[in-house]
Amino acid sequence: MEKDNQYSANNRLLIVIMVTSVMLLFLINILRNMTLPKIDEDMLNNFYTIFISMILEGFPFIIIGSLIASFIQSFISEEKIVKLIPKNRIVGLILAALVGLIFPVCDCAIIPITRRLIKKKIPIGMAIAFMVSVPIVNPIVIFSTYYAFYGKPYIVLARVLFGVISAVLIGYLIDILHTGNVLKYNIQINSCRCGCSENHNHVHIDHKHKYNFLSEIIYHTSTETYSTGKLFIIGALISAFVQTYVPKRYILSIGQGSLYSILVMLLLAYVLCICSQTDAFIARAFLGQFTVGSIIGFLIFGPMLDIKNTLMLTGTFNRKFTIKLIFLIIAVCFIMAIVANYAIPISLKFSGGF
């Protein structure tokens, strides 16, 4: 029976390959008879330059962040983090939002960690404040933001400040608006010897978790680098395309509207799904074309919520809680971006444009 199933699967694969090959040959034949438009080599070279520069600048931070996150997943348990969180709600929310300063994990890995914290009876508001702030205030993200916006330290300070304020507000409002269980029932956690409890699809040897220290670090680093790196490449491609082929007058007409620019950048952050360790390099490309508030909105909203995070949230939390959380994240980040539009220029004026 097993051999018959394998035989049928092989036959289906062969048919798919044959049909695909025929379609490719047909497409090539059509393209041969078409007169393709002339490609502007200068614009194409400009596209290559922008894209490659983003990749070269951003990928080192992906690798560094993945490596540090791998060490943390292997050696630092959630229990140690729990001990740092006090019982007082307000103090706890603030400290939970600041834990990221010593916990450099990007948004790609934070939801499973938050789930485990909630299962260990951490207050929901503190766990959520931790979840949405860690990808913004961790040291790798701060350093990459400083590097991307070199000479503009106010962007780094604004990202951290508005990120922490947003996290505290979201956590506080979640505490008020939602009570009871927030996790989905019957969630299966695939425990791994490294303690990450994530579904990494490990290829275990004889199913006995025979991993040594080095193989764990290499595996987690390579997996996280791959999962975040491919999304960063897509984001860099889209950003390079927009900068090269979309007329500047269209970008400027959208970007200078105080509300429209925020909405566009929030939507862009949601769709691009860029890791927080490298999103600053994408945001920098829009500085000067979009309002400063929309840039801050992009930098705080993207790490909290994007397409991939939405899917993870719906798979981790129940529907009612997920809808509330998504609404709060969008509303708070939008308001923070509006505040940044007015607060940052005023602060620069009084501080002499530091």
WOPEPE-V958016 format. One record per residue. N is the residue number from 0. RES is the residue in one small letter. OMEGA is omega in radians with two decimals (999 if undefined). D_LAST is the distance of its C-alpha to the last C-alpha in Angstrom with 2 decimals. Layout:
n={N N}
res={RES RES}
omega={OMEGA OMEGA}
d_last={D_LAST D_LAST}
This chain:
n={0 1 2 3 4 5 6 7 8 9 10 11 12 13 14 15 16 17 18 19 20 21 22 23 24 25 26 27 28 29 30 31 32 33 34 35 36 37 38 39 40 41 42 43 44 45 46 47 48 49 50 51 52 53 54 55 56 57 58 59 60 61 62 63 64 65 66 67 68 69 70 71 72 73 74 75 76 77 78 79 80 81 82 83 84 85 86 87 88 89 90 91 92 93 94 95 96 97 98 99 100 101 102 103 104 105 106 107 108 109 110 111 112 113 114 115 116 117 118 119 120 121 122 123 124 125 126 127 128 129 130 131 132 133 134 135 136 137 138 139 140 141 142 143 144 145 146 147 148 149 150 151 152 153 154 155 156 157 158 159 160 161 162 163 164 165 166 167 168 169 170 171 172 173 174 175 176 177 178 179 180 181 182 183 184 185 186 187 188 189 190 191 192 193 194 195 196 197 198 199 200 201 202 203 204 205 206 207 208 209 210 211 212 213 214 215 216 217 218 219 220 221 222 223 224 225 226 227 228 229 230 231 232 233 234 235 236 237 238 239 240 241 242 243 244 245 246 247 248 249 250 251 252 253 254 255 256 257 258 259 260 261 262 263 264 265 266 267 268 269 270 271 272 273 274 275 276 277 278 279 280 281 282 283 284 285 286 287 288 289 290 291 292 293 294 295 296 297 298 299 300 301 302 303 304 305 306 307 308 309 310 311 312 313 314 315 316 317 318 319 320 321 322 323 324 325 326 327 328 329 330 331 332 333 334 335 336 337 338 339 340 341 342 343 344 345 346 347 348 349 350 351 352 353}
res={m e k d n q y s a n n r l l i v i m v t s v m l l f l i n i l r n m t l p k i d e d m l n n f y t i f i s m i l e g f p f i i i g s l i a s f i q s f i s e e k i v k l i p k n r i v g l i l a a l v g l i f p v c d c a i i p i t r r l i k k k i p i g m a i a f m v s v p i v n p i v i f s t y y a f y g k p y i v l a r v l f g v i s a v l i g y l i d i l h t g n v l k y n i q i n s c r c g c s e n h n h v h i d h k h k y n f l s e i i y h t s t e t y s t g k l f i i g a l i s a f v q t y v p k r y i l s i g q g s l y s i l v m l l l a y v l c i c s q t d a f i a r a f l g q f t v g s i i g f l i f g p m l d i k n t l m l t g t f n r k f t i k l i f l i i a v c f i m a i v a n y a i p i s l k f s g g f}
omega={3.14 3.14 3.12 3.11 3.12 3.13 3.13 3.12 3.11 3.11 3.12 3.11 3.13 3.13 3.13 -3.14 -3.13 3.14 3.12 3.14 3.13 3.14 3.10 3.10 3.11 3.13 3.11 -3.13 3.10 -3.11 3.14 -3.09 -3.14 3.03 -3.08 3.11 -3.13 -3.11 3.10 -3.07 3.13 3.12 3.13 3.09 3.09 3.10 3.12 -3.10 -3.14 -3.10 -3.11 -3.14 3.09 -3.12 -3.10 -3.13 -3.01 -3.02 3.08 3.14 3.07 -3.10 3.13 -3.14 3.11 -3.14 3.13 3.11 3.13 3.09 -3.12 -3.14 -3.10 -2.95 -3.09 -3.13 3.11 3.14 3.12 3.10 -3.12 -3.10 -3.12 -3.03 -3.13 -3.12 3.13 -3.01 -3.05 3.12 3.14 3.12 -3.13 3.13 3.10 3.12 -3.11 -3.12 -3.13 3.11 3.10 -3.06 -3.02 3.07 -3.10 -3.09 -3.11 -3.05 -2.96 -3.07 3.07 3.10 3.11 3.10 -3.14 3.09 3.13 3.11 3.08 3.02 3.00 3.10 -3.03 -3.11 3.12 3.14 -3.14 3.08 3.08 -3.07 -3.04 -3.09 -3.06 3.13 -3.10 -2.98 -3.13 -2.97 3.11 3.14 3.12 -3.13 3.13 3.09 3.10 -3.14 -3.12 -3.13 -3.11 -3.10 3.11 -3.08 -3.14 3.09 3.14 -3.13 -3.13 3.14 -3.13 -3.08 -3.11 3.07 3.13 3.12 3.13 -3.13 3.13 3.13 -3.14 3.11 -3.14 -3.13 3.09 3.10 -3.09 -2.97 -3.06 3.06 3.12 -3.09 3.13 -3.09 3.02 3.09 3.06 3.06 3.14 3.13 3.13 -3.07 -3.13 -3.08 3.13 3.08 -3.09 3.11 3.11 3.13 -3.08 -3.08 3.12 3.00 -3.04 3.12 -3.13 3.09 -3.10 3.08 -3.10 3.11 2.97 -3.05 -3.05 -3.12 3.09 -3.12 -3.13 -3.10 -3.11 -3.14 -3.12 -3.14 -3.12 3.09 3.13 -3.05 3.14 -3.09 -3.11 3.10 3.09 3.12 3.12 3.11 3.11 3.10 -3.12 3.14 3.12 3.12 -3.13 -3.11 -3.05 -2.92 3.09 -3.11 -3.08 -3.08 3.10 3.14 -3.11 -3.14 3.09 -2.97 -3.06 3.04 -3.00 -3.14 -3.12 -3.10 3.12 3.13 -3.13 -3.10 3.06 3.10 3.12 3.12 -3.12 -3.05 -3.05 3.11 -3.09 3.11 -3.08 3.13 -3.06 -3.07 3.13 3.14 3.07 -3.11 -3.12 -3.11 -3.10 3.13 -3.08 3.09 3.09 -3.13 -3.10 3.09 3.12 3.08 3.10 3.08 3.09 -3.04 3.13 -3.10 -3.10 3.12 -3.13 -3.01 2.98 -3.06 -3.09 3.10 3.10 3.12 3.12 3.12 -3.13 3.11 -3.08 -3.07 3.10 -2.98 -3.09 3.14 -3.13 3.13 3.11 -3.10 3.13 3.12 -3.13 3.14 -3.14 -3.08 -3.10 -3.14 3.10 3.13 3.12 3.12 3.09 3.11 3.14 3.12 -3.12 -3.04 -3.07 3.09 3.12 3.13 3.12 -3.13 -3.11 -3.11 3.13 3.07 -3.10 999}
d_last={72.49 69.30 70.44 71.17 67.68 66.14 68.52 67.49 63.78 64.38 66.33 63.58 61.02 63.39 63.85 60.10 59.66 62.58 61.43 57.87 59.34 61.56 58.71 56.57 59.53 60.06 56.42 56.49 59.69 58.14 55.06 57.37 59.01 55.84 54.08 50.46 47.79 46.30 42.97 40.23 39.51 36.24 34.85 36.33 34.74 31.34 31.95 32.95 29.92 27.42 29.51 30.10 26.48 25.56 28.52 27.81 24.18 25.03 28.44 27.61 25.53 28.50 30.86 28.83 28.31 31.99 33.16 31.31 32.47 35.98 36.01 34.86 37.49 40.11 39.41 37.44 39.49 38.44 40.37 37.82 35.05 37.34 37.76 34.06 34.25 35.60 38.08 36.07 34.77 31.36 30.56 32.01 29.91 26.64 27.83 29.20 25.86 24.27 27.15 25.47 23.27 26.57 28.36 27.04 29.28 28.34 29.53 32.62 34.20 32.99 35.65 38.65 37.02 36.40 40.02 41.25 39.20 40.77 44.18 43.61 43.36 39.63 38.81 37.98 34.77 33.38 34.52 32.87 29.55 29.81 30.76 27.95 25.10 26.09 25.31 21.70 20.71 22.78 21.30 22.41 20.64 17.34 17.67 18.82 15.98 13.47 15.84 16.29 12.66 11.85 8.62 7.31 7.17 6.85 10.29 11.69 11.00 12.32 15.23 16.29 16.02 17.80 20.11 21.28 21.79 23.71 25.80 26.77 27.74 29.75 31.49 32.33 33.70 35.69 37.28 38.36 39.50 41.31 43.99 46.39 46.27 43.46 44.55 47.11 50.52 52.11 48.91 50.01 47.79 48.64 48.09 47.35 47.83 44.13 43.63 41.34 43.99 42.76 45.03 44.24 47.71 48.37 51.40 53.05 55.82 59.02 56.89 56.52 52.73 53.42 49.83 48.71 45.21 44.21 45.55 43.64 40.30 41.08 42.30 39.37 36.83 38.69 39.26 35.68 34.47 37.06 36.43 32.64 32.78 35.17 33.02 29.94 32.12 33.22 29.69 28.73 31.91 31.22 27.63 28.89 31.77 29.70 27.40 30.51 33.24 31.84 31.38 27.82 29.04 30.14 26.89 24.90 27.50 27.10 23.39 22.37 24.57 22.69 25.53 27.11 24.00 23.61 27.31 27.31 24.51 26.14 29.44 28.07 26.72 30.14 32.17 30.38 30.68 28.07 27.55 24.29 23.85 23.53 22.64 18.98 20.45 22.37 19.57 17.39 20.35 20.02 16.34 16.63 20.22 19.83 17.75 14.67 16.93 19.65 17.57 16.79 20.47 21.55 19.72 21.21 24.53 25.68 25.91 27.80 30.21 31.55 35.07 35.89 34.54 36.56 39.68 39.05 38.48 41.73 43.54 42.35 42.29 44.91 44.59 44.00 41.16 39.56 39.60 38.01 35.27 34.45 34.40 32.10 29.59 29.56 29.39 26.67 24.36 25.04 24.25 20.99 19.97 20.96 19.01 15.82 16.57 16.32 14.06 10.90 11.00 11.89 9.16 6.49 9.08 9.54 6.26 5.79 3.82 0.00}
